[in-house]
């Protein structure tokens, strides 16, 4: 049995143009990698013992990425700002890394678009770390888990 992943590092890459991928740097928090079916409940006439649960559309949570401000912050702000000039969905890849930098799993997000960027609250009187947050919306993902003899892919798209 494999040991569970307790803490891991991860990498975010976004396809921004024809030249290839732009590395948005290392983030310290990633939240929202989730998918859920909207369930419809139906009662059958005369059957009061249970409800029928029918799966509806598949919905995806927004991905929220956070980190302390660093040298990559300008690349994130630049990419976010360019979307105002040219609305274009892209792909992104989140890769979970083990302590030695090896890939544990990855998720390729489909139809990615930045929803929100939040910069730090700045104060000369405090000693709080200046953080930024990037929120991405998407229309599904392909999950890839490395296996002993290759990788296993699972596609979840709307």
C-alpha positions as CSV (number, residue, x, y, z in Angstrom):
1,X,0.0,0.0,0.0
2,X,1.3,3.4,-1.0
3,X,1.9,6.0,1.7
4,X,-0.6,8.8,1.7
5,X,0.5,12.3,0.7
6,X,0.5,14.5,3.8
7,X,1.9,17.8,2.4
8,X,3.0,18.4,-1.1
9,X,4.3,21.2,-3.4
10,X,2.6,21.8,-6.7
11,X,3.1,23.7,-9.9
12,X,0.7,25.6,-12.0
13,X,1.2,26.1,-15.8
14,X,-1.2,28.0,-18.1
15,X,-1.3,28.0,-21.9
16,X,-1.5,31.7,-22.7
17,X,-0.6,32.0,-26.4
18,X,0.8,30.2,-29.4
19,X,4.3,30.3,-27.9
20,X,3.4,27.7,-25.3
21,X,3.0,27.6,-21.6
22,X,3.6,30.4,-19.1
23,X,4.7,29.2,-15.6
24,X,2.8,31.2,-13.1
25,X,5.3,30.2,-10.4
26,X,4.8,28.3,-7.2
27,X,1.7,28.7,-5.1
28,X,1.4,27.7,-1.5
29,X,-2.3,27.0,-1.5
30,X,-4.7,25.4,-4.0
31,X,-8.4,25.1,-3.2
32,X,-11.4,24.1,-5.2
33,X,-10.3,21.1,-7.2
34,X,-13.7,19.5,-7.1
35,X,-16.6,18.2,-9.3
36,X,-20.1,17.3,-8.3
37,X,-23.2,16.1,-10.1
38,X,-26.4,18.2,-9.5
39,X,-28.8,15.5,-8.3
40,X,-32.5,15.7,-9.3
41,X,-35.0,14.1,-6.9
42,X,-38.2,12.5,-8.2
43,X,-41.0,10.8,-6.3
44,X,-42.7,7.9,-7.9
45,X,-46.4,7.9,-7.6
46,X,-47.6,5.6,-4.8
47,X,-44.1,4.8,-3.7
48,X,-43.3,6.6,-0.4
49,X,-40.4,4.5,0.7
50,X,-37.7,6.3,-1.3
51,X,-36.8,9.0,-3.8
52,X,-35.3,8.4,-7.2
53,X,-32.0,10.3,-7.5
54,X,-31.1,11.2,-11.1
55,X,-27.8,12.7,-11.9
56,X,-28.0,16.1,-13.7
57,X,-25.3,18.4,-15.0
58,X,-21.7,18.1,-13.7
59,X,-20.5,21.3,-12.0
60,X,-16.9,22.4,-11.2
61,X,-15.8,24.6,-8.4
62,X,-13.5,27.6,-9.1
63,X,-9.8,27.0,-8.4
64,X,-8.3,29.4,-5.8
65,X,-4.6,29.7,-5.7
66,X,-2.7,31.7,-3.0
67,X,0.9,32.5,-2.2
68,X,3.1,35.2,-0.7
69,X,4.0,37.9,-3.2
70,X,7.2,37.0,-5.1
71,X,9.0,37.5,-8.4
72,X,6.3,35.6,-10.4
73,X,3.6,37.9,-9.2
74,X,4.2,40.3,-12.1
75,X,3.6,37.4,-14.6
76,X,0.2,36.6,-13.0
77,X,-0.9,40.3,-13.0
78,X,0.2,40.6,-16.6
79,X,-1.7,37.5,-17.7
80,X,-4.8,38.6,-15.8
81,X,-4.7,42.1,-17.3
82,X,-4.3,40.8,-20.9
83,X,-7.6,39.0,-20.6
84,X,-9.4,42.4,-20.7
85,X,-8.0,43.0,-24.2
86,X,-8.5,39.5,-25.6
87,X,-11.1,37.2,-24.0
88,X,-9.8,33.7,-24.7
89,X,-10.1,30.5,-22.7
90,X,-7.1,28.3,-22.4
91,X,-5.9,25.2,-20.5
92,X,-4.0,24.9,-17.3
93,X,-2.2,22.1,-15.5
94,X,-1.9,21.6,-11.7
95,X,0.8,19.1,-10.8
96,X,1.2,17.8,-7.2
97,X,4.9,17.1,-6.4
98,X,6.5,14.9,-3.8
99,X,9.3,16.3,-1.5
100,X,12.0,15.3,-4.1
101,X,10.1,17.1,-6.9
102,X,8.6,13.9,-8.5
103,X,5.1,14.1,-9.9
104,X,2.4,12.5,-7.8
105,X,-0.6,13.5,-9.8
106,X,-1.7,16.1,-12.3
107,X,-5.0,17.7,-13.4
108,X,-5.3,19.4,-16.8
109,X,-8.1,22.0,-16.6
110,X,-10.1,22.7,-19.7
111,X,-11.5,26.1,-20.8
112,X,-9.7,28.1,-18.1
113,X,-10.4,31.8,-17.5
114,X,-9.3,34.0,-14.7
115,X,-12.2,35.2,-12.5
116,X,-10.5,37.2,-9.9
117,X,-7.0,38.4,-8.7
118,X,-6.6,39.8,-5.2
119,X,-3.5,41.6,-4.3
120,X,-2.1,42.0,-0.8
121,X,-3.3,44.4,1.9
122,X,-0.2,46.5,2.5
123,X,0.7,48.1,5.8
124,X,3.9,49.5,7.1
125,X,3.0,48.8,10.7
126,X,2.4,45.1,10.5
127,X,4.5,42.0,10.0
128,X,1.9,40.0,8.0
129,X,3.1,38.2,4.9
130,X,1.8,40.0,1.7
131,X,-0.3,37.4,-0.2
132,X,-2.0,37.3,-3.6
133,X,-4.9,35.1,-4.7
134,X,-5.8,34.0,-8.2
135,X,-9.2,32.4,-8.9
136,X,-9.8,30.4,-12.1
137,X,-13.0,29.1,-13.6
138,X,-12.9,26.0,-15.9
139,X,-15.2,23.5,-17.6
140,X,-13.7,20.2,-16.3
141,X,-10.4,18.5,-16.0
142,X,-8.4,15.4,-17.0
143,X,-6.8,13.8,-14.0
144,X,-3.6,11.8,-14.5
145,X,-2.1,9.6,-11.8
146,X,1.3,8.0,-12.4
147,X,1.1,4.2,-12.2
148,X,3.9,1.6,-12.1
149,X,3.4,0.9,-15.8
150,X,2.5,4.3,-17.2
151,X,-0.3,6.7,-16.1
152,X,-4.0,6.4,-15.6
153,X,-6.2,9.2,-17.0
154,X,-9.7,10.1,-15.9
155,X,-11.6,12.8,-17.8
156,X,-14.3,14.9,-16.1
157,X,-15.7,17.6,-18.4
158,X,-19.1,19.1,-18.7
